[in-house]
Amino acid sequence: MSAPTMLFLPSAAGTEDLLAEEVLRILGPEASGEVLRGGVSVEGDALTAMRLNLESRLAQRVLWPLAHGPYQNEHDLYALARSVAWVDWITPAQTFRIDTTAQRSPLQSLNFATLRVKDAVCDVLRDATGERPSIDTKHPDLPLSLHLTPTHATLYADTSGEALFKRGWRDAKGLKGEAPLKETLAAAMLAAAGWQGRAEDGPLFDPCCGAGTIAIEAAQIAAGIAPGLQRRFAFERMLPFRAHQNSWSRMKDAARARQQAPAVAIHAGDVSFRMVDFAQHNAERAGVAAFIQFKTADALQRLPPADRGVMIVNPPYGERIEPKGSRGERGPARHSREGFHAPDHAAGDGGGNPGEFFSQLASHWKRHYAGWTAWLLSPDMKLPQALRLKESRRVPMWNGPIECRLYRFDLVAGSARAPAAAAGEAPGSTAEA
């Protein structure tokens, strides 16, 4: 474990370059690695893996490579897994789990491939100790990740355990039926906007905060709170990391010592009293309630909380776009509060018409938010047309399997429409960056 290896940090598609920049900030400019499709590889040792788990806001996991090689069938996978010195990683009294992913693998059954790797781990332990470890699909001591390409297999130890978007503050019960924005995606939106909580970045405002994920993530960034301080990691139970327990304690102590009061204000609001209460509860659990000014208000009516600043918005659809005080029955919301589905601008239900909402939102911004910068994440490639605003940048991002764009709008007083939009045509888009 003392020798460096090439750790792999998977990330959401479209955020790889942002993750590479974050890794350099965490490890320093001397860090050596490579930007790959779907993540970043970086050279490091056990302390590096621990630090990345504690500090990374964009990585989904920190994976430690155990074996890599070509394969043609499940017998090759068994042989590859048997090449690992499993007695260095797990005892017969501990548990493990294998998660398998594949890209165009020629194998007929991923379940059988997983079973053969499981057999290899158990056989190595049984040959060495006379006993075998057990499987625990929920809370294993050693979570393993098997990834198959068409020709090669890589077996990793997942040092994170639970995905890193689980910061440890979100209420496990949550709100029934909610699909909140993942913390890693909220952090990617902030990173793409260049907002780091510095005084020169200006205030941050989310007028449609939902469960509060964007505002909470921003407050933790501004306060210097490491994202992993409130949770546990799988490496804390892994044999090779036991020699580094003192280093891990010092690492967490140093992270706590750097916390500070934010240099900028953070504002959030929502038209739903219920959601604002829920967001405030989440902020309390995350330790940042004192740093966020929540307010129940309609985004179409709320005036700017400062002369200038940055808005980061996950636009709502369905019931949360209905203006405060409106009456009549509400149909079920078509869209989760912090989820993404392509809206139908022509259709409306009891929750309101998304196209009308965006048109009114843009008009409100042009009247009151001159000097602000707005970043909106949406799967709707015609969102600028719906807003009648010309984007200055669009950044491809994926929310799980859903392709989205993070649009930047530099707000000025009056109309910012391109001439083509005024004639009823879709405005041209800038090059994607």
N, C-alpha and C positions, 0 to 999 in steps of 0.2 A: 504493500500500500504506500510505501514511501516514494516509490518511483512514479513520476508523472504519467498520466495517460491522457487520451483525448476524450474528454467528457462531451456528451451531446445534450443540448438543451433544445427540445422541440418547442415550437411556438406556433401561433395561429398564422395561417397563410397571409402574406402581405406585411408581416411585422418583423421579418428576419433581420432587415437592416437596422431597424430600431433596437432590436435585441442586441445586435453586435455593438452598437453604440453604448447601450447600457452595460454590457459586460466590460467594456473598456473603462467606464466610469467606476465600476465596482472593483475591478482587479488592477486597474492602472494601465497606462499606455504600453507597458512591456508585455501585456498579455498576448499570447499567440493563439490564433484560431482561424476559422474559415466560416464564411456565410454559406449555408447550404439550403437547398429547397426544404422548407419545413422546419428550419431551426438553425442553430449555430453550434459548431464544434469548437472547443477551447481546450488547450493543454492545461492540466492541473492535477493536483494531488488531493488527498482527503480534506485538507484545510480549504482548498479551493471549492470543492463540492459543498462543504458546509457553508462557506460564505455566500455562494451563489444561491443556495436554498434560502438563506436568511434574507438576502438583499434584493433578489431579482423580482421585479414586478411584471415582467413580460414573459418570462419562460414558463412553460407549462409543467415541466419537470426537469430534474437534473439526473441524467442517466450515466451510469458507470459501465463501460464496456467490459464484458467478461470473455467473450469468444466471438470470432468472426471467421466465416469461411464459405466456400461454395457448397451447394447441396443440389441433389436431384430428387431425393425422396426422404421419407421420414427416418429411414435408417441413418442417413447422413446427419440429420438433426440430432439423433440420439448420440452418435459418435462425437459430434461437436460439443454437445452438452457434457459428455463424459470427460472431456479434456479439461474441464474447470476443476480446480482444487476446492471442492465444495466444503470440505472440513474447515477451510479458512473463513467461510462466510456464514455457516449455519451449523447448529448442533442438532442432534436427533430430538431434543426436547423442544425445539423451536418449530415454527410453521413457515410455509412459503406459499406463494401464488404465482401463476404465470399468466400474463396477458399477451395475446398474440395479435399482431397486425400484419397486413400483407399488401403488397402492390403487385398485382399481376402474377401472383405465385402460381406455379403449375400444379401444386398439390390439390387434391380433391377435397380434403377435409382439414380445416385448420384446427378443429377439435382433436383430431388424431395426432396432428403435429405437436400440439400442446401436450397431449398425453405422453408422447415419446420423450419429450424433454423432461417432463415430470418423472418418468421412469428412470432417466439417466441420473437426475439429482438424487433420487432415493437409492438407486443401486450403488452410487459412489459412497454415500453415507453408510449404507448397510455393509459394504465391503470393508470400510474403514473402522466402523464402530460396532457392527452387529445390529444396529437399529436404524430406523428410517424416520425422517421428520414427517409431520402431518401437513395437510392442506388446510389453509384458512382463507376463504375467499373474501372476507371482509376486513380483517385486521392482521395481515400476515407480518411476521418478523422480517421476512425477506421477500419483498415484492420483486418479481422478475418480469422483464419485458422482452419478448421475442419479436423481432421484425424481419419479415421475409420480402426480398425483392425477387424478380424472376430467376435470379441465379445465385444469390448469396443470402446468408442468414447472419443476423447479429443478435447476440444475447446480452442483455444489460441487467445490472442491478439498479432498480429504481430507488435512488437515495431519498427521494421526496416522499414516497408513499402516496398519500392523497395529493391530487393535483394542486399546484401552487396557487391557483386562483382562490382556493379555500384558505383565506387569511386567518380564520379562527374567530372572527367577530360576528359573522352572520348567524342569525337565529336559525337553528336547524329546522324549527317548525315553520318559520316564514309565514307567508300569507297563502292561503289555499288557492291553487291555480296559477301562482305567479311563476314566471320564468325570468328571473332578474338578469340584468347585464352582468357578465362575468367581470371580476375585478381585473383580470389580465387585459381584457379588451378595453375597459375604461382607462387603464394605465397606458395602453397603446394609443388611444385617442389623445390623451394629454401629451404623450411623447411626440406624436406627429405634429401637434400644435406648437411644440417647443415650450410648453408651459412647465416650469420646474419649481414654481413657488417662490421665485426670487422677486425682490421689490420691482425690478424692471419688467417683470412679466405682467404686472398689473393684477387687479382683482379677477377672480374667477366666478362665473355665474352659470348655474344650470336651472333654467326656469321650468323645466319639466322633469323634476328629479326622480320621480318614482320612488324606488326603495333607497335612493340616496347614494348609489354606488360611485358615481362620478365625483360627487362632492366629497365623499369620504376618502376616496383614493387621493384626490387633490389635497385634502387637509393633511393626510399622512405624509405626502411628499413634502408639503410646505413645512411641516413640523419635524421632518427628519426621522419619522418613525419607520423602522425597518418592517417590511410587509410580513416577515415570518416570525416576528417576536411573540405572537399570541397563539402559536400552534406548535405541534410536535412533528417530527420528521422520522421517516423510516430508518435513516442512517443511525439514529440514536439507539437502535436495537441491533444493529449489524456488528458482527464480531470485529471486522477490521477497523471500525471507528471507535472502539472502546478505549483505545490508547490515547485518544484525542479529547476525552471528556473535559479536561481542564481547559484546553484551548477553546472548546465550544462555549464553556461558561464565560471565559474572558471575552470571547467574540460578542456574546449577547450583552455582557456588561458594557462593553464599548459602544454598542448600538444604543443602549438606553441612555448613556451619558451624553450622546450628541443630540438628543431631542431638544427642541426649542419651540418657542411660540412662533407661529407663522409671521412672515414679514408682509403678507398681503391678506386682504379680506377674501373670504369664500362665502358665497351666497347660494342658496338653493330654495326652490319652491315648487309647488304643485297645486293644481286646481282641486285636488282631492285632500280633504282634511285627514282622511284615513291613511293616505300614503305619506303625508308629511309626518304624522305621528309615528308611523312605522320607520321612516327614514331617520327621525330623531332618535328612536330606540336603537337603530343600527349604529348611528354615530356615537351613542353612549357606549355601546359594546366595543366599538373600535377605538375608544379613548380620544375622540376628536369632537365631541359635542360642543365644547367651549369654543371651537375654532370655526364653526359653521353657523351662519345666520339663516335659519329656516323661516319660511313664511308661506302660509297658504294663500295663493293668489292665482288668478287666471293669467296665463302667459300673454294673452291678447290685451291685457289691461295693465299689467305691472310695469311701472316705470323703472328705468335703470337704477341700480343701487350705487352707481358711481359714474363719474364723467366719462370714463373709458374703461375698457377691460376686455376680457375674453369670455365668450360663451361657448361651452361645450355641451351639446344637446343630442340626446337620443330621442328623436321626435316621437311622441306618442300617437297612436291611432285609437279609434274606438271610443270608449266612454270617457277617457280622460281628456279628449279635445272638446267635450261639451262645455259651453260657458257656464260659469257659476250662476246659480239662480234660475236656470232654465227648468221648465216643467215638462211633464209628460213622461211616458214610460220609456225606459232605456232597454234596448235590446242587448243581448250579450255582446261584449267587446269582441271584435274579430281578431284583435291582436293582444298579445301579452304585454304587460306594462313596460317591461324593458326588453322585449323580444323584437324580432324583425321578421316581417313578411311583406311582400310587395303589396302596397296599397292600391285599391281601385279608386282612382280619383273621381270617377263618374258615379260611383255608388255611395250610398249613405245608409246608415241604419239608425237605431235609436241613439247611437253614440256620436252622431254628427258626421259631417262630410269632410274627409281629410283634405280634399282639394280646396275647399272653402277655408278651412283652418289655416293652411299654409299661405294662401293669398292674404288673409287677414293678418297673419303673423308677420309677413314681409312688410305690409303697409305699416304696421305698428312699429317695427324696427326702423323703417326709414323715417318715421316721424320723430322717434324718441332716442334711437340708439346710434346716431351718427358718431363715428370715432371708435365704435366697438368692432371687434372681430368675432364672427360667429362660425363655429365648426359644427356641422350636422352629419351624423352617421345615418345612412339609409340604404336599403337595397333598391330604391327607386332611382333608376338612371335618369329619370326626367324630373327629379326634384327641383333643380334650378328653374325649370320651366314652370313648375307649380308655384314656386316662390316668386317668379318674375324677377329673379336676381341673377347676376352673372357671377359664377364662381371664379375665384382667382387661383384655386388649386383643388384637385381631387385626388385622394389617396386611396388606392384599392385596399380593402380589408375584408376579412371573412369573419362572420359570426357563426362559428361551427361550420355547417355545410352551406350557409347562405352567403352569397357574394354581395358585398356592400361597397359603398364609397363614402369616404369622409370628405365632405365638401367644406371648403373655406369661402366665406363671404366677407369682404371688407365693406362694412356698412357706411354709407354716406347719406346725407339728407336728400330727400326727394327720390326720384326713380333712378335705379341703377340698371335698368333693362337695356339690353342690346337692341339696336334698331330692328333686327330680325324678329326679336320676341314681340316687339310692339306690333309687328305686322301679322302676328299669330303663328310665327314659326318658332321652333325650338332654338334657344340660343346655342351658339357654338361652345364647345368645351375646350378647356385648356388641356395641354398634354398631361397625362397622368404622371405623378411623381411619387 
